[in-house]
């Protein structure tokens, strides 16, 4: 059984505001066995002080953690049997109509990533594939639309069995790992800081712009 974990960094806000990012990054981390990834997250959390654990609510967020914690997790992730793929979006290049259809844009990017994984045969397709995406919408309709769209696209083109789920990082610990990976890639483009990115560079098999 294969697993694909999906998360994003940045935001899809297009209005010129101070707290709006210039880039939006969607990242997938895929593995044949998710147990080592879960153990990595648990190991990092065990190392945190009790006060920090209490404030975190049991969930690691790259944006909120200290540099030491970020580096520890990324270094451990680099030693695991996993691969990472990402698409980054320079929001200044997004077509006007897509700015008004953010959920459509997100679904489109997620599908591109999945299609590339399948087309390049980077993960076993002999058994069921489980795609687990980090929950980003509270709207039930949009979540169901996301799941059905990806299932239809992948099953239609690659004729394989895929189960699409949307979970919180609390429900699925491996999502916390892909959060760190996505954050590291996002920081490279948004701030020009590749210090965290370089810690997992060996695991990143592809990163490409949506609109060159």
N, C-alpha and C positions, 0 to 999 in steps of 0.2 A: 504493500500500500504506500502510495506517495502523497506527500503533503506540500502544499504551496501556501505560504503565508504572505498576506498583502497589507501594506500600510502606506501612508503618505506623509509628507512633510511640507510645511508652508501652508498657504491657503489659496482659495479660488476667488478671493475678493479682487475686483478689478477697479473699483473706485479709488482715486488717488488719495489714500489715507496714510497717516504716519505709520500705523501698525500693519500695513498690508505688505506681504512679501513680494519680491520681484520674480521669484521662481516658485514653481510647484513641482514636487517630485513624488512619483509613485514607484514603490519598490516592492519586489517580491523576493522572498527567500524560499528556496525549495530543497527538500530533503526526502530521502527514502524512509528514514527513521527519525521521528521528532523527539524521541526521549533524550538524546544528548543535548538538544537545544533547551528543552525544559530544565534539565539538570544545571545547565549553565546559568539560566536565570535564577534558579533557586540558590545556587552557590553564591552568586553576587548578593542576593538579598540577605542571606545568612550573615554575610560579612558586614552588613550595615549596622550602625548603632541602634539601640532600641528606640530612641527618640525619632530617628530618621524613619525607621520602619513604621512607627505609629503615624507619622505625618504623611507617609506615602500611601497608606491604606493597603499595603501589600503589593503595590504595583510600581514597577520601575518605568520612569519616563525620562528619556534622554535629555529633553529640554530642561528638566528640573534638577537632574543629578549633578553632583560635583564632577570635575574633570577626572579625578582618580577613579571614580565608579564607572564613568563612561569608558575610560581606557581599559580597565580591567575586563569589562564585559566584551568589548570589541576584540581584545586580544584573545580571549577564550573562544569567541565565535570564530575567529580566524583559524583556530586549530580543529574545528569540527568539520565533518563531512557534509558540507552544504554549499550551495551556490547562490549568487545574488545577481539580479538583473534589475535595471532601473530605467525609467524614462523621465527626463526633466523637461519642464515646460517654462520657457521664457514668456511670461504673461503679456509682454508688450507685443508679441507676435501672434497672439490669438485672434482669430477672425471675430468680427463684431457679433455675428449671430451666436457663436458658441459662448460668448460671455454671458448671454442671457439664459443659456441652457447648461448650467454647471454640472448637473447630474449626468447629462448626456455626454459631456466632455470627459467626466471621470470614468464612466462606463466604457467609453471608447478607448481610453488609455489602458485601462485594466485588460481589455480584450486584446489589445496589441501585444502586451507583455505575455499573456497566456499563449497566444498564437505563436509567438516566437519560440517559447519554450517547447511547445509541441512540434513545431516544424523542424526545429534543430535536434529533436529527440534528446533533449537534455534531462529527461526524467522518464522513468519506466511507464509505459502506457499499457502494460499487460494486465494490470489490475486497476482497481478503482483509484481515482485521483481525488483528493480532498482539498478544495480551495477554501481557506479560512481567511476572510477579510476582516480587518478591524472595523468596528462599528463607528460610522461617522455621521449617520443620519438618524433622526428620531422618527422621521416619517415612515410608517410601515409600508406605504405604497411604494416609495422610492427604494426601500430595501428589497422588497419583493421584485421590483422591476430590475434591479441590479442583478439579483440571483438568476432570474429567468432569462435575462438577456445574455449573460455569460454562458449559461448552460446551453442555450439554443445555438450560440455562435460556435462554441467548441465542439459540441456533439455533432453539429451539422457539417463542420469542415473536417474534423479529425475522427469522427465516429468512435468515440471512446466514452467510457462511463466517468462522469465527473459529478461530484457532490459539492455544491456551493453553500457555504454557511457564513453568517455574519455574527461575530462574537466580540465581546469586550476583552481587553488584556487581562482582566481578572479571570475570566472564564477560560481563556487559552493563553497560557504563559509564553508560548513561542512568539506570540504577537509582540511581546515586549522586546524580544531580540530583533525582530525586523524593524521595530520602531527606532532602535539605536542605529541600525544600518542605514535606514532611510534618512535619519537626522544627520549622520556623518556625510552622506552624499549631498544632501541639501546644503549643508554648511559650506561645502566646497564651492558650490555655484553662487550661493547667496552672499557669502562673506569672503570668498577667496581663501578660505582656511581648509587646507587638505590634511592637517595633522591627524585628525580622527579617521578620515577617509583612507589614509595610507595604512592604517592598522588592519583594514579588511580588503585592501586593494586586490590581493591575490584571489579572493573569493568572488570578485565582481567580474562576471564574464561578458557583460555588456551594459553600457549606459549610453543612451542616445537621446537627442533632442526630438521633441514631437514635431516642432516646426523649425527646421534648420535656418 
